[in-house]
Amino acid sequence: MMSPRTFGAGGVSAINVGRRTLLKGMLGAGALAGLSACGGGDGGGGGGEVTLGSNWSDEVPKKAIADMVKGFSGGGVKVNTIDHNSFQENINNYLQGGPDDVFGWFAGYRMQFFAEQGLIGDISDVWSDIGGGFSDAMKQQSTGADGKQYFVPLYYYPWAIFYRKSLWQEKGYTPPTTMDDLVALSTKMKTDGLNPIAFGDSDGWPAMGTFDYLNLRINGYDFHKELMAGEKPWNSNEVKAVFDAWREILPFHQPDALGRTWQEAAQSLLNKESGMYTIGMFAGQQFPEGPDRDDLDFFTFPEIDPAIGADVVEAPIDGFMMAARPRNEDGAKELLSYLGTAKAEDAYLKSDPNNIGAHDDADKTGYNALQQKGEQLVSGAKSISQFLDRDTRPDFASTVMIPSLQEFIRNPNDVDGLTKSIEDQKKSIFGG
């Protein structure tokens, strides 16, 4: 989850990408077409160079990918980097147009959806080599509905509410444990001249994290999974309660969110203009290494209903998949076998210490305080969700939920109309 930047290495042109415009869509599709030309093919064994499609486009993770690939002792690897959001929004065209041999993607439903359509390759034989290094939960998140493996995990990162310890110490703030406490704290922050909650949703997906946590705290994990699977109505009282709760705290969010990227919102936290921020642990990428990054801390999203509690954590898993018909299948599987090692994860996390290694043997001795706390949060969770746009169909997430949540941010006063619209569109996509 990174912001729009420019297209990266591998012969792809450097083109600035605007947000959610016709021009952007054209550029995104064109760039992916160019990227696809470097990979994909006849599905033969191949040989030589392997192409790796990377959506790690921000400076820190882009360097981490490059450092990790340097440790691969097989053939050459050509990394083709493209802006994260363009990659995500044009993934269907990318997969159908001849993708790279290996490419970055997400675990869980987002992987399973493409596996069922035959758009990604079975790597169960790779898992026979690397499987001993991953927990059963990681293997489950890498497995399709047919019982085969299609994904190699790299890292995960919890979503929580982040803040600067020094600012809170100066102001005498303490982490809230209930929604009432959060409202009281936000009110105090406003009187202190702060934006209580940093917020940037020009990219469309950040608001999903707030929706998910409100839904998980109000309706619970099982309801979340059923809602994402299209099995629960979006115009139900349960969903309306989520939007009603969000409407109550929306005035505490940084204004004009639709014109702000997540990075800009994180920078307002860095600059002590905002008091806290609901975001993933990757927010640390915006904090310079040293005292500023060491000053970053978080608390879990507070409890709303005591009967449900606050022991469900959003912790998306990022990693790699293989094209259904890679040009260099042998090389692709060799690369994936390397990417599924603790050595590869350690190399990545050394350059981007804002995530937690998925491999059981990842070197945790060098973890900073934030990584250690994040690992403890996830390991102690009763249930773990991926993220709205990873727990549901990708077409529903991109064409329905992104514009719907942005419409709610613009006009939070028509919850009935909004939820009816979402439900109507859901039925046309999921059927029934």
C-alpha positions in Angstrom: 0.0 0.0 0.0 2.0 2.9 -1.2 1.2 6.2 -3.0 1.3 7.0 -6.7 4.8 7.9 -7.7 6.5 7.2 -11.0 7.1 4.1 -13.0 10.4 2.5 -12.2 13.1 0.3 -13.7 12.9 -2.3 -16.4 12.5 0.1 -19.3 9.1 1.4 -18.2 8.7 5.1 -18.9 8.7 7.5 -16.0 5.3 9.1 -16.1 3.6 11.0 -13.3 0.3 9.4 -12.3 -2.7 11.5 -11.3 -5.4 10.1 -9.0 -8.6 8.5 -10.3 -8.9 10.3 -13.6 -9.3 9.0 -17.2 -5.8 9.9 -17.9 -4.5 8.0 -14.9 -6.5 4.9 -16.0 -5.0 5.1 -19.5 -1.5 5.5 -18.1 -2.0 2.7 -15.7 -3.2 0.3 -18.3 -0.5 1.4 -20.7 2.2 1.0 -18.1 1.0 -2.4 -17.2 0.9 -3.4 -20.8 4.5 -2.4 -21.1 5.3 -4.2 -17.9 3.5 -7.3 -19.1 5.6 -7.4 -22.3 8.6 -8.1 -20.2 7.1 -11.3 -18.7 4.5 -13.9 -19.4 4.7 -16.2 -22.3 4.5 -19.8 -23.5 4.6 -21.5 -20.1 7.8 -23.4 -21.0 10.6 -24.2 -18.6 12.6 -21.3 -20.0 16.0 -20.3 -18.6 18.1 -17.4 -17.9 16.6 -14.1 -16.6 13.5 -14.0 -14.4 11.2 -11.0 -14.4 9.8 -9.7 -11.2 6.8 -7.3 -11.2 7.0 -5.1 -8.2 4.4 -2.8 -6.8 6.8 -1.7 -4.0 7.1 1.8 -5.6 7.9 4.1 -2.7 11.6 4.8 -2.0 12.1 2.7 1.1 10.4 -0.6 0.0 11.8 -0.2 -3.5 15.3 -0.2 -2.2 14.4 -3.1 0.1 13.2 -5.2 -2.8 16.4 -4.4 -4.7 18.6 -5.4 -1.7 16.6 -8.6 -1.3 17.0 -9.6 -4.9 20.7 -9.2 -4.7 20.9 -12.2 -2.5 19.4 -14.5 -5.1 22.1 -16.9 -6.3 20.2 -18.2 -9.4 19.9 -16.5 -12.7 19.5 -12.8 -13.2 16.3 -11.0 -12.0 14.8 -8.0 -13.8 12.7 -6.0 -11.5 9.9 -4.0 -13.2 8.5 -1.5 -10.7 5.2 0.2 -11.1 3.2 2.6 -8.9 1.3 0.6 -6.3 -2.2 1.9 -6.9 -2.0 1.7 -10.7 -0.8 -1.9 -10.4 -3.6 -2.8 -8.0 -6.3 -1.1 -10.0 -5.2 -2.7 -13.3 -4.4 -6.2 -12.0 -6.9 -7.9 -14.2 -5.5 -6.5 -17.4 -2.0 -7.3 -16.1 -2.7 -10.9 -15.4 -4.6 -11.5 -18.7 -2.0 -9.7 -20.8 1.0 -11.8 -20.0 2.5 -10.7 -16.6 6.0 -11.0 -15.2 7.2 -14.5 -14.2 6.8 -13.5 -10.5 5.0 -10.5 -9.1 4.1 -9.0 -5.8 0.5 -9.4 -4.5 -1.5 -10.1 -1.3 -2.5 -13.2 0.6 -6.0 -14.5 1.4 -9.1 -13.8 -0.8 -7.2 -11.5 -3.2 -5.0 -14.5 -4.1 -7.7 -17.1 -4.0 -9.9 -15.1 -6.4 -7.3 -15.1 -9.2 -6.4 -18.8 -8.5 -10.0 -19.8 -9.1 -9.9 -18.0 -12.5 -6.7 -19.8 -13.5 -4.7 -16.5 -13.7 -1.9 -17.5 -11.4 0.3 -20.5 -11.2 0.3 -23.5 -8.7 3.5 -23.4 -6.6 2.7 -26.3 -4.3 6.0 -27.9 -5.3 7.8 -24.7 -4.0 5.9 -25.1 -0.7 7.2 -28.6 -0.4 10.6 -27.0 0.0 9.8 -23.9 2.0 6.7 -25.0 4.0 8.6 -26.0 7.1 9.5 -22.3 7.6 6.0 -21.0 7.9 3.1 -21.4 10.4 -0.1 -23.3 9.5 -1.8 -19.9 9.5 0.6 -18.5 6.9 0.1 -21.6 4.7 -3.6 -21.3 5.0 -3.4 -17.7 3.8 -1.3 -18.9 0.8 -3.7 -21.7 -0.2 -6.5 -21.6 -2.8 -9.9 -23.1 -2.5 -8.6 -26.2 -4.3 -6.0 -26.9 -1.6 -3.0 -25.9 -3.7 -0.6 -23.1 -2.8 -0.3 -20.0 -4.9 1.5 -17.5 -2.7 4.8 -17.0 -0.9 4.5 -14.7 2.2 7.1 -12.0 2.7 5.9 -10.0 5.7 2.8 -8.7 7.5 2.0 -5.5 9.2 -0.7 -4.7 11.8 -3.0 -1.8 11.5 -3.5 0.2 14.7 -3.6 3.8 15.8 -0.1 5.4 15.7 1.2 8.4 17.6 4.4 10.1 18.6 5.4 9.3 22.2 7.2 12.6 22.8 4.1 14.6 21.8 1.8 12.6 24.0 4.2 12.8 27.0 4.4 16.6 26.5 0.6 16.9 26.4 -0.1 14.2 29.1 -2.2 12.0 26.7 -2.7 8.3 27.4 -3.9 5.6 24.9 -7.7 5.2 25.0 -9.2 1.7 25.5 -12.8 2.5 24.6 -14.5 4.6 22.0 -15.7 7.1 24.7 -12.1 7.5 25.7 -11.1 8.1 22.1 -13.7 10.8 21.7 -12.6 12.5 24.9 -9.0 12.4 23.8 -9.8 13.7 20.4 -11.8 16.6 21.9 -8.8 17.5 24.1 -6.5 17.4 21.1 -8.7 19.8 19.2 -8.5 22.3 22.1 -4.8 21.8 22.0 -4.7 23.0 18.4 -4.0 19.5 16.8 -5.7 17.6 14.1 -6.8 14.7 16.4 -6.8 12.0 13.7 -4.5 12.3 10.7 -6.4 11.2 7.5 -5.6 11.0 3.8 -7.8 9.1 1.3 -6.9 10.4 -2.1 -5.7 6.8 -2.9 -9.0 5.3 -2.0 -7.9 2.4 0.2 -6.8 4.1 3.5 -10.4 4.7 4.7 -11.1 1.0 4.4 -9.0 0.4 7.6 -11.2 2.7 9.6 -14.3 1.0 8.3 -12.9 -2.4 9.0 -12.0 -1.6 12.6 -15.3 0.0 13.4 -17.1 -3.0 11.8 -14.9 -5.5 13.7 -15.5 -3.7 17.0 -19.3 -3.3 16.5 -20.2 -6.5 14.7 -17.3 -8.9 15.2 -15.0 -11.0 13.0 -17.6 -13.5 11.7 -19.8 -10.7 10.5 -16.9 -9.0 8.8 -16.0 -12.2 6.9 -19.6 -12.8 5.8 -20.1 -9.2 4.8 -16.9 -9.2 2.7 -18.0 -12.5 1.1 -21.3 -10.9 0.0 -23.3 -13.0 2.4 -24.6 -10.2 4.5 -26.6 -7.1 3.3 -24.9 -3.8 3.2 -28.1 -2.0 4.0 -28.6 -3.8 7.2 -28.8 -2.2 10.6 -25.4 -3.6 11.5 -23.6 -1.8 8.7 -25.6 1.4 9.2 -24.4 1.3 12.8 -20.8 1.2 11.5 -21.3 4.3 9.4 -23.2 6.1 12.2 -20.3 5.5 14.6 -17.8 6.7 12.0 -20.0 9.8 11.4 -19.6 10.7 15.1 -15.8 10.7 15.0 -15.4 12.0 11.4 -15.2 15.6 12.6 -12.1 14.7 14.5 -10.4 13.5 11.3 -8.0 15.8 9.4 -10.2 17.8 6.9 -10.0 17.6 3.1 -8.9 14.0 3.3 -9.7 13.2 -0.3 -7.0 15.6 -1.5 -4.3 14.1 0.7 -2.2 10.9 0.3 -1.5 8.6 3.2 2.1 9.7 3.1 1.0 13.4 3.6 -1.2 12.4 6.5 1.7 10.4 8.0 3.9 13.5 7.6 1.4 15.5 9.6 1.9 13.0 12.4 5.7 13.3 12.0 5.5 17.1 12.2 3.3 16.9 15.3 0.4 18.6 13.5 -1.8 15.6 14.1 -2.2 13.6 17.3 -2.8 10.1 16.0 -3.4 8.1 12.8 -5.2 4.9 12.0 -2.9 3.2 9.5 -0.6 0.2 9.0 2.8 -0.1 10.5 4.3 0.9 7.1 3.7 4.5 8.2 7.2 4.3 9.7 8.5 4.6 6.2 7.7 8.3 6.4 9.7 8.7 9.6 13.5 9.3 9.2 15.5 6.5 10.8 16.7 7.5 14.2 15.0 9.5 16.9 11.9 10.3 14.8 11.2 6.7 14.0 12.0 5.6 17.5 9.4 8.1 18.7 6.6 6.2 16.9 4.3 4.0 18.9 0.8 2.6 18.6 -2.2 1.3 20.5 -4.9 -1.1 19.3 -8.2 0.3 17.9 -10.4 0.7 21.0 -13.3 -1.4 22.2 -16.8 -0.3 21.3 -18.9 -3.3 22.5 -17.6 -5.1 25.6 -19.3 -8.3 24.4 -17.1 -8.2 21.3 -14.0 -6.7 22.7 -10.9 -5.5 20.9 -8.9 -8.7 20.2 -9.3 -8.8 16.4 -6.3 -7.3 14.5 -6.0 -6.3 10.9 -2.7 -7.6 9.7 -2.4 -7.8 5.9 0.2 -10.2 4.4 2.3 -9.2 1.4 4.3 -11.5 -0.8 4.7 -13.0 -4.2 2.8 -15.1 -6.8 3.7 -16.7 -10.1 2.1 -16.1 -13.5 -0.1 -18.9 -14.8 2.1 -19.4 -17.8 5.5 -17.8 -16.9 8.1 -17.5 -19.6 10.7 -18.9 -17.3 8.9 -21.3 -15.0 12.0 -23.0 -13.6 13.6 -19.7 -12.9 10.4 -18.4 -11.4 10.1 -21.3 -9.0 13.7 -21.0 -8.1 13.3 -17.3 -7.3 10.1 -18.0 -5.2 12.0 -20.7 -3.3 14.6 -18.0 -2.4 11.9 -15.4 -1.6 10.4 -17.9 0.8 13.5 -18.1 3.0 14.4 -16.3 6.2 17.5 -15.0 4.4 15.4 -13.1 1.9 13.1 -11.7 4.5 16.0 -10.5 6.6 17.5 -8.7 3.7 14.2 -7.0 3.0 13.5 -6.0 6.6 17.0 -4.6 7.1 16.2 -1.9 4.5 12.5 -1.6 5.5 12.1 -2.2 9.2 8.5 -1.3 9.2 7.0 -4.7 8.8 7.3 -8.1 10.5 8.8 -11.2 8.8 6.4 -13.9 7.9 9.0 -16.7 8.1 9.3 -18.5 11.5 13.1 -18.1 11.3 13.2 -14.5 10.4 15.9 -12.8 12.5 13.9 -11.0 15.3 17.0 -10.0 17.3 17.4 -6.8 15.2 13.7 -5.9 15.4 13.1 -2.3 16.7 10.6 -1.7 19.5 7.7 -1.1 17.0 8.3 -4.4 15.2 8.5 -6.2 18.5 5.3 -4.7 19.7 3.6 -5.4 16.4 4.5 -9.0 16.5 3.2 -9.3 20.1 -0.1 -7.6 19.0 -0.7 -10.1 16.2 0.4 -13.2 18.0 -2.0 -12.3 20.8 -5.0 -11.7 18.6 -8.0 -13.9 18.7 -8.6 -13.5 15.0 -6.7 -11.8 12.2 -8.3 -10.1 9.2 -6.5 -9.1 6.1 -8.1 -5.8 4.9 -11.3 -4.8 3.2 -9.8 -4.9 -0.3 -8.2 -8.2 0.4 -11.0 -10.0 2.2 -13.5 -9.4 -0.7 -13.7 -9.5 -4.5 -11.2 -7.1 -6.0 -13.8 -5.7 -8.5 -16.2 -5.0 -5.6 -13.5 -3.3 -3.6 -12.3 -1.1 -6.4 -15.4 -0.2 -8.2 -17.9 -0.1 -5.3 -16.2 0.4 -2.0 -13.6 3.0 -2.9 -16.1 5.5 -4.4 -18.7 4.6 -1.7 -16.3 5.4 1.2 -15.1 8.5 -0.5 -18.7 9.6 -1.0 -19.3 9.0 2.7 -16.4 11.2 3.6 -17.8 13.9 1.3 -21.4 13.5 2.6 -21.7 11.5 5.8 -25.4 12.4 6.3 -27.1 9.9 4.0 -26.2 6.6 5.4 -29.5 5.0 4.3 -28.9 6.0 0.6 -25.3 5.0 0.7 -25.8 1.6 2.1 -28.7 0.9 -0.3 -26.4 1.9 -3.2 -23.6 -0.4 -2.0 -26.1 -3.3 -1.5 -27.6 -2.8 -5.0 -24.1 -2.9 -6.6 -23.0 -5.8 -4.4 -25.9 -7.9 -5.8 -25.0 -7.2 -9.4 -21.4 -8.3 -8.7 -21.9 -11.2 -6.3 -25.3 -12.2 -7.7 -28.4 -12.9 -5.6 
